[in-house]
């Protein structure tokens, strides 16, 4: 009911904001919600005694030096430890790497602060595999949801950056508090709420770099939601995005990846519709998407290049002893996003070409078409295998599977590994390796999605609605 209420609030505030646009820039909070954090008053904010942020695995300190000087008072309340872990370790490579300075500037009881605390507790609970701590996070979630709904009632606060970020964080909580394969339903509600807000925020959301980042983040989530539900990317969103492109650098690889994802998502939706395209049409469309994928890769900027490690430098647990090293996690994620699209589309080429080549004699299918389908089938299998091997070689960038305390970035390998395991042409040894990796991640790091994925792959269950 809380999620339905949240959804109703976003629709209600849509009507209000259309009557009255806020006069404040989207990057600001109302005056009474802002507490500027400066070095001289950090002591009053966070009690500068005790455990330093520097004692944690550090990612954000390089970008946000103020975090490095902060310390947290010894306290039985685990919330401080959770915030430390979340802001300095968990956010590495995520879409929320802009959060630390915003959290430092917001008031303790603001929707953003309370929502961050809730998600931070959930992230620490998952890292520690602590069910009691996760239950605590769920209780905090109710408070965060109520505060966010209150912000949505106001036309002025509804379109602020911090309100939109709070909604996105509530969606992140749903992925952390994963209960089963149908849990994306809850995440989808928050994605729909975020989509409603980017419509309300209008052109002013593109006046700041953060506004740009948030729009692209929501756009990515809309595409993921569409793919999960096997629906075409909404037309109303595409019209907003077309307008947004006038404010953006069109050479950005993220935009190229978005266009590729749209083509993939729309084809997947068409294949699930009652008027599904013919086998030949599916193959033709997949080949075009694959061509676009290759073109995107060829136009990746120089900083996207990765290194194939020498066998002596690769971790011993890698698949066939091959490992890649990328400039950073975000770039590795972009590479794997393209690889997964190519893996899925070439899997479809393989499946539907096989049907064409083995069909009973049919006047509608001449021998030339049958021979071409056989060639396409074999080529698709080769491409799929290359994508599989490249994805598996990227795993060391995200995690050390032999570590008793895997990196929080381990969560980024679940979807690529699942895509590999679910491929119709995955080699048996690769499938066995994927299942072992997912089970290990589920056992050691407590990532329940990993264990569920391993079960579904082993039992040959459909992963596509998960």
C-alpha positions in Angstrom: 0.0 0.0 0.0 2.8 2.4 0.8 4.2 2.0 -2.8 0.8 2.6 -4.3 0.4 5.7 -2.2 3.8 6.9 -3.4 2.7 6.4 -7.0 -0.6 8.3 -6.3 1.4 11.2 -4.8 3.5 11.5 -8.0 0.4 11.7 -10.1 -1.2 14.2 -7.8 1.8 16.5 -7.7 1.9 16.4 -11.5 -1.3 18.3 -11.6 -0.2 20.7 -8.9 3.2 21.5 -10.6 1.6 22.1 -13.9 -0.4 24.9 -12.3 2.6 26.3 -10.4 6.2 25.9 -11.4 8.7 26.4 -8.6 10.7 29.6 -8.8 13.8 28.0 -7.2 16.5 26.3 -9.3 16.2 22.5 -9.2 19.6 22.2 -7.6 18.6 23.9 -4.4 16.6 22.8 -1.5 14.2 25.2 0.4 16.2 27.4 2.7 15.0 25.7 5.9 16.1 22.3 4.6 19.7 23.2 3.9 22.6 23.0 6.4 25.9 24.0 4.8 28.7 21.8 6.1 32.0 23.6 6.5 35.2 22.3 8.1 34.7 24.6 11.2 31.2 23.2 12.0 31.7 19.5 11.0 32.3 18.8 14.7 28.7 19.9 15.6 27.3 18.0 12.7 29.0 14.6 13.0 30.9 14.8 16.3 34.5 14.7 15.1 35.7 11.9 17.3 36.2 8.2 16.9 36.5 6.2 13.7 37.8 8.0 10.7 36.4 7.6 7.2 40.0 6.9 6.2 39.8 3.6 7.9 37.4 2.3 5.3 38.2 1.2 1.7 38.3 4.6 0.0 36.8 5.6 -3.3 35.1 8.9 -2.6 37.9 10.6 -0.7 39.8 11.2 -3.9 36.8 13.1 -5.3 35.3 14.5 -2.0 38.2 15.4 0.4 35.7 16.6 3.0 34.8 12.9 3.6 38.3 12.0 4.5 38.5 14.5 7.4 35.2 13.4 8.9 35.0 11.0 11.8 32.1 9.5 13.6 31.5 9.3 17.4 31.6 5.8 19.0 27.9 4.9 19.4 25.8 1.7 19.6 23.8 3.1 16.7 25.1 1.3 13.6 23.7 4.1 11.3 27.0 6.0 11.4 29.0 2.9 10.3 26.4 2.3 7.6 26.7 5.8 6.3 30.5 5.6 6.3 30.5 2.3 4.4 27.9 3.5 1.9 29.4 6.8 1.0 33.0 5.8 0.8 32.9 2.2 -0.4 29.5 1.0 -1.7 29.0 3.9 -4.2 32.1 3.1 -6.3 31.2 2.8 -10.0 27.5 3.4 -9.2 25.1 6.0 -10.6 25.0 7.6 -7.2 28.6 8.8 -7.0 27.4 12.4 -6.8 25.7 11.7 -3.5 28.4 12.3 -0.8 28.7 16.1 -1.0 24.9 16.4 -1.3 24.4 14.3 1.8 26.8 16.5 3.7 24.9 19.6 2.8 21.4 18.4 3.7 19.7 18.6 7.1 19.6 15.5 9.3 15.9 15.0 9.0 15.4 15.9 5.3 14.0 13.2 3.0 17.4 12.8 1.3 19.3 12.3 4.6 16.7 9.8 6.0 16.5 7.9 2.6 20.3 7.8 2.4 20.5 6.4 6.0 17.9 3.7 5.1 19.7 2.6 2.0 23.1 2.8 3.7 21.8 0.4 6.5 20.5 -2.0 3.8 23.9 -1.9 2.0 25.8 -2.7 5.2 23.3 -5.4 6.1 23.8 -7.1 2.7 27.6 -6.7 3.0 27.5 -8.3 6.5 24.7 -10.8 5.5 22.8 -9.6 8.6 19.1 -10.2 8.5 18.4 -8.3 11.7 20.1 -5.2 10.2 18.1 -5.6 7.0 14.9 -5.6 9.1 16.1 -2.4 10.7 16.6 -0.9 7.2 13.1 -1.9 6.3 11.7 0.0 9.3 13.8 3.0 8.2 12.4 2.6 4.7 8.9 3.4 6.0 10.1 6.7 7.5 12.0 7.6 4.3 8.9 6.8 2.1 6.7 9.0 4.3 9.1 11.9 4.2 9.5 11.6 0.4 5.7 11.6 0.0 5.5 14.7 2.1 8.0 16.4 -0.3 6.0 15.3 -3.3 2.9 17.1 -2.0 4.6 20.4 -2.4 4.9 21.7 -6.0 8.1 23.5 -4.9 9.9 20.7 -3.2 8.7 18.0 -5.7 10.9 19.2 -8.5 14.1 19.6 -6.5 17.1 17.5 -7.2 17.1 16.1 -3.7 13.5 14.9 -4.0 14.3 13.1 -7.2 17.4 11.5 -5.7 15.4 10.3 -2.7 13.0 8.5 -5.1 16.0 6.9 -6.9 17.5 5.8 -3.6 14.1 4.2 -2.6 14.4 2.2 -5.8 18.0 1.2 -4.9 16.7 0.0 -1.5 14.3 -2.3 -3.3 17.2 -4.0 -5.1 19.1 -4.3 -1.9 16.2 -5.8 0.0 15.6 -8.3 -2.7 13.0 -11.0 -1.8 12.6 -12.9 -5.1 12.3 -12.8 -8.8 9.2 -10.6 -8.8 10.8 -7.9 -6.6 11.3 -5.6 -9.6 7.6 -4.7 -9.3 8.5 -2.5 -6.3 11.5 -1.0 -8.0 9.3 -0.2 -11.0 6.9 1.9 -8.9 9.8 4.1 -7.9 11.1 4.3 -11.5 7.6 5.4 -12.6 7.7 8.1 -9.9 11.1 9.3 -11.1 9.8 9.4 -14.7 6.9 11.5 -13.6 9.2 14.0 -12.0 11.6 14.4 -15.0 8.5 15.5 -16.9 7.6 18.0 -14.3 11.1 19.4 -13.9 11.1 20.7 -17.4 14.0 22.5 -19.1 15.4 23.9 -15.9 16.7 20.4 -15.0 19.4 20.8 -17.7 20.8 24.0 -16.3 23.2 22.1 -14.0 25.6 19.2 -14.5 23.8 17.3 -11.7 20.5 17.9 -13.5 22.0 16.3 -16.6 23.3 13.3 -14.6 19.9 12.7 -12.9 18.0 12.8 -16.2 20.4 10.2 -17.8 20.1 8.1 -14.6 16.3 8.1 -14.8 16.4 7.5 -18.5 18.6 4.4 -17.9 16.2 3.1 -15.3 13.2 3.6 -17.6 14.9 1.5 -20.2 15.7 -1.2 -17.7 12.1 -1.2 -16.5 10.8 -1.5 -20.1 13.2 -4.4 -20.8 12.1 -6.2 -17.6 8.5 -5.8 -18.4 9.1 -6.7 -22.1 7.5 -3.4 -23.2 8.6 -0.9 -25.8 10.3 2.3 -24.5 7.4 4.7 -23.8 6.9 7.2 -26.6 6.2 10.1 -24.1 9.6 9.5 -22.6 11.3 9.5 -26.0 9.7 12.9 -26.8 11.2 14.3 -23.6 14.6 12.8 -24.3 14.6 14.3 -27.9 14.2 17.7 -26.3 16.9 16.9 -23.7 19.4 16.0 -26.4 19.5 19.7 -27.4 21.3 20.3 -24.1 23.7 17.4 -24.3 26.9 16.3 -26.0 25.7 13.8 -28.6 29.2 12.3 -28.8 28.8 10.9 -25.3 29.0 7.1 -25.4 26.2 6.9 -22.9 23.7 8.4 -25.4 24.9 5.9 -28.1 24.4 3.1 -25.7 20.9 4.4 -24.9 19.9 4.4 -28.6 21.2 0.8 -28.9 19.3 -0.2 -25.7 16.1 1.2 -27.2 16.4 -0.8 -30.4 17.1 -4.0 -28.3 14.2 -3.3 -25.9 11.7 -2.6 -28.6 12.6 -5.7 -30.5 12.3 -7.8 -27.3 8.8 -6.3 -26.7 7.8 -7.0 -30.3 8.9 -10.6 -30.0 6.6 -11.0 -27.0 3.6 -9.3 -28.6 0.7 -11.2 -30.3 1.9 -10.0 -33.7 5.4 -11.1 -33.3 7.6 -10.6 -36.3 8.5 -13.5 -38.6 11.7 -15.5 -37.9 13.3 -13.8 -40.9 12.4 -10.3 -39.7 13.7 -11.0 -36.2 17.0 -12.2 -37.7 17.2 -9.1 -39.9 16.5 -6.7 -37.0 19.0 -8.5 -34.7 21.7 -8.2 -37.4 21.0 -4.5 -37.6 21.3 -4.1 -33.9 24.5 -6.0 -33.9 25.8 -3.8 -36.7 25.0 -0.7 -34.5 26.7 -2.3 -31.5 29.9 -2.8 -33.5 29.7 0.8 -34.7 29.3 2.1 -31.2 32.3 0.1 -30.0 34.4 1.5 -32.9 33.5 5.0 -31.8 34.3 4.5 -28.1 36.8 7.2 -27.1 40.4 6.3 -26.4 39.9 6.3 -22.7 37.5 3.3 -23.1 40.4 1.0 -24.1 41.1 -1.9 -21.8 44.1 -4.2 -21.3 44.2 -8.0 -21.6 46.4 -9.1 -18.8 49.3 -11.4 -19.3 48.4 -14.9 -18.0 51.0 -14.5 -15.2 49.2 -11.4 -13.9 45.6 -12.7 -14.2 44.0 -14.1 -11.0 44.1 -17.9 -10.7 40.4 -18.3 -10.6 39.6 -16.5 -14.0 37.9 -18.4 -16.8 40.6 -20.0 -19.0 43.2 -17.7 -17.3 42.0 -14.6 -19.2 41.4 -11.3 -17.4 40.8 -7.7 -18.6 41.8 -4.5 -16.8 39.6 -1.4 -17.5 40.3 2.2 -16.6 37.5 2.1 -14.1 34.3 0.3 -13.2 32.0 2.6 -15.1 33.8 2.0 -18.4 33.7 -1.8 -17.7 30.0 -1.5 -17.2 29.5 0.2 -20.5 31.5 -2.5 -22.3 29.5 -5.2 -20.6 26.2 -3.5 -21.5 27.1 -3.7 -25.2 28.3 -7.2 -24.8 25.0 -8.3 -23.2 23.0 -6.7 -26.0 25.2 -8.5 -28.6 24.9 -11.8 -26.6 21.1 -11.6 -26.5 20.6 -10.5 -30.1 23.1 -13.1 -31.5 21.3 -15.7 -29.3 18.1 -14.8 -31.1 19.8 -14.9 -34.5 21.1 -18.4 -33.6 17.7 -19.6 -32.5 15.6 -18.2 -35.3 18.1 -19.0 -38.1 18.1 -22.5 -36.8 14.3 -22.7 -37.2 14.6 -21.3 -40.7 17.4 -23.6 -41.8 15.6 -26.7 -40.4 12.1 -25.9 -41.5 10.1 -28.3 -43.7 10.3 -27.5 -47.4 8.2 -24.4 -47.8 7.7 -22.3 -51.0 8.1 -19.2 -48.8 11.7 -20.3 -47.9 14.0 -20.9 -50.8 17.2 -22.8 -50.7 19.3 -19.6 -50.8 17.5 -18.3 -47.7 18.0 -21.7 -46.0 21.7 -21.7 -46.7 22.0 -18.1 -45.6 20.3 -19.0 -42.3 22.8 -21.8 -41.7 25.7 -19.3 -42.2 24.0 -16.8 -39.9 23.4 -19.5 -37.3 27.1 -20.4 -37.1 28.3 -16.8 -37.2 25.9 -15.9 -34.3 27.3 -18.8 -32.3 30.9 -17.5 -32.8 29.9 -13.9 -31.8 28.0 -15.2 -28.7 31.0 -17.2 -27.6 33.3 -14.2 -27.9 30.9 -12.0 -25.9 30.7 -14.8 -23.3 34.5 -15.0 -23.0 34.9 -11.2 -22.8 32.2 -10.9 -20.1 33.9 -13.6 -18.0 37.3 -11.9 -18.5 35.8 -8.7 -17.1 34.8 -10.2 -13.8 38.1 -9.5 -12.0 37.6 -5.8 -12.6 34.6 -6.0 -10.2 35.5 -8.6 -7.6 37.9 -11.1 -6.2 36.0 -14.3 -5.9 38.6 -15.8 -3.5 38.3 -12.9 -1.0 36.3 -13.5 2.2 35.1 -9.9 1.9 34.2 -9.2 -1.8 34.1 -5.7 -3.0 30.6 -4.0 -3.0 31.1 -3.7 -6.8 30.6 -7.5 -6.9 26.9 -6.8 -7.5 27.7 -5.4 -10.9 28.6 -8.9 -12.2 25.3 -10.6 -11.4 23.4 -9.5 -14.5 26.3 -10.2 -17.0 26.9 -13.6 -15.4 23.2 -14.4 -15.6 23.1 -13.4 -19.3 26.0 -15.7 -20.0 24.4 -18.6 -18.1 21.1 -18.1 -19.9 22.5 -18.0 -23.4 21.3 -20.8 -25.7 24.8 -21.3 -27.0 26.8 -21.1 -23.7 29.6 -23.7 -23.6 29.0 -26.2 -20.8 32.2 -25.3 -19.0 31.3 -21.6 -19.1 27.8 -22.3 -17.7 29.3 -24.4 -14.9 31.8 -21.6 -14.2 28.9 -19.0 -14.1 26.9 -21.1 -11.6 30.0 -21.5 -9.4 30.7 -17.8 -9.4 27.1 -16.8 -8.6 26.9 -19.4 -5.8 30.1 -18.1 -4.3 28.9 -14.5 -4.5 25.7 -15.5 -2.9 27.4 -17.4 -0.1 30.3 -15.1 0.7 28.8 -11.7 0.0 25.2 -12.4 0.9 23.9 -11.2 -2.4 20.6 -13.1 -2.7 20.1 -12.2 -6.3 23.3 -14.1 -7.1 22.1 -17.3 -5.4 18.7 -17.0 -7.0 20.2 -16.5 -10.4 22.4 -19.6 -9.9 19.4 -21.7 -9.1 17.4 -20.5 -12.1 20.3 -21.1 -14.5 20.9 -24.6 -13.1 17.2 -25.4 -13.4 17.0 -23.8 -16.8 14.3 -21.3 -15.6 13.5 -18.2 -17.5 15.6 -15.2 -16.2 14.0 -12.6 -18.4 11.3 -11.4 -16.0 13.7 -11.3 -13.1 
